[in-house]
Amino acid sequence: MAPAPKRAASVLVLGHGAGGGVNAPDLVALRDAAHAAQVTVVRVTQPYRVAGRRAPAPAGHLDEAWTAVVRELLAVTPGVPLVVGGRSSGARVACRTAGAVGAAGIVALAFPLHPPGKPERSRQEELDTGLPTLVLNGDRDPFGIPAGGPGVRIEVRPGAGHDLRRDTAGTAKLAVDWLREHGWAR
């Protein structure tokens, strides 16, 4: 008899940035590192990108589409811890919907604290989910670097901008180490 397949440590669902896609280097690096740690990774393309548009839909539409996909995933992965996340806009969607989809934690890559040059328009409150959250931002990100708080760990990547292209493997390792700390990776 063949050995039973190993159960995934968790399911990590990742969304893309506003003008990008699921093949962004930081998302791909995180996918690869998480797979190696027995995490099932699903990257979600928002409907506006599927339709070929570059400009994102309104936040409510993004959240609705994301929630529908995540709920479908939960139906086929019962009992497996769910971690949500993404880069930039995808990180914001994950934060806004984490509670509604029953996520255990959040991984936010390049969380856009504010629009470039508009620090008065802070999005800090979106990180206040009550869930364990890891934020990985570059120290040269024009969108700013959020502050940590209860349950929110901030890791600043030296020399990196908003794209987090500098040392994607190191960024992914930080994320997987954090997943391990919570029992969501092996």
MIMI-828549 format. One record per residue (C-alpha): residue in one letter; z, y negated, x negated. Coordinates in steps of 0.2 Angstrom, whole numbers, plus 5000, padded with zeros to 4 digits. Layout:
BEGIN
aZYX
...
END
This chain:
BEGIN
m500050005000
a499549834993
p501049714991
a501249585005
p500549405000
k501849284995
r502349165008
a502048975003
a503548874998
s502948735009
v501448655017
l500948485009
v499748385020
l498948235011
g497948085017
h496747975008
g496747785005
a495847665016
g494147655007
g494247824998
g494248005001
v495248164998
n494448184981
a495348044973
p495948104956
d497748084960
l497548184976
v496548324967
a497848334953
l499248344965
r498348484975
d498048584959
a499848564953
a500548604970
h499448754972
a500148824955
a501848804962
q501448904978
v501248754989
t499848765002
v498948595001
v497948525015
r496948365012
v496548275028
t494948165030
q495248025044
p493948025058
y493247855052
r492747925035
v491948075043
a490947955054
g490347875037
r491347715040
r492247635025
a493347515035
p494947605042
a495347615061
p496847525067
a498547605062
g498847685079
h497147775079
l497547835061
d499247895066
e498547985081
a497248075072
w498448125058
t499748185070
a498448295080
v497848385063
v499648405057
r500148485074
e498748605073
l499248655055
l501048685061
a500448805074
v499648915061
t501148895048
p502648925058
g504348925049
v503548855033
p504348685028
l503148535030
v502948395018
v501748255022
g501048125010
g499548035004
r498847894993
s498947714999
s498447695017
g498747885019
a500547865012
r500847735025
v500147855039
a501247995033
c502847885033
r502447815050
t502247995058
a503348105047
g504748105060
a503648145075
v502848295066
g504448365060
a504148335041
a505548385029
g504948255016
i503648135010
v502648114994
a501847934994
l500647894980
a500247714977
f501147654992
p500447484996
l502047374998
h501047225003
p499247165003
p498747094985
g499346924983
k500346924999
p502146984995
e502846905011
r501947035021
s503047185015
r502847355022
q504547415014
e505247465031
e503947605033
l504847695019
d506447695029
t506147865038
g507847945034
l506848085025
p506848125007
t505448025000
l504548014983
v503547854979
l502447864964
n501647684960
g500847614944
d501747464936
r500147364937
d499847394955
p499247234964
f499947294980
g501747294973
i503047424970
p504247464984
a506147464981
g507147634982
g508447664995
p509447805003
g508347955001
v506847854993
r506547894975
i505347774966
e504447834950
v503447694941
r501947754931
p501747654915
g500047574913
a499447634929
g498647524943
h498347564961
d497147704958
l498447804948
r497047864937
r498047854921
d498948024918
t498548104934
a499248264928
g500948184923
t500948104940
a500648264949
k502048354938
l503248224944
a502848264962
v502948454960
d504548434951
w505248334965
l504648464977
r505548604967
e507148504968
h507048514987
g506548694987
w504748654993
a503948724977
r504148874966
END
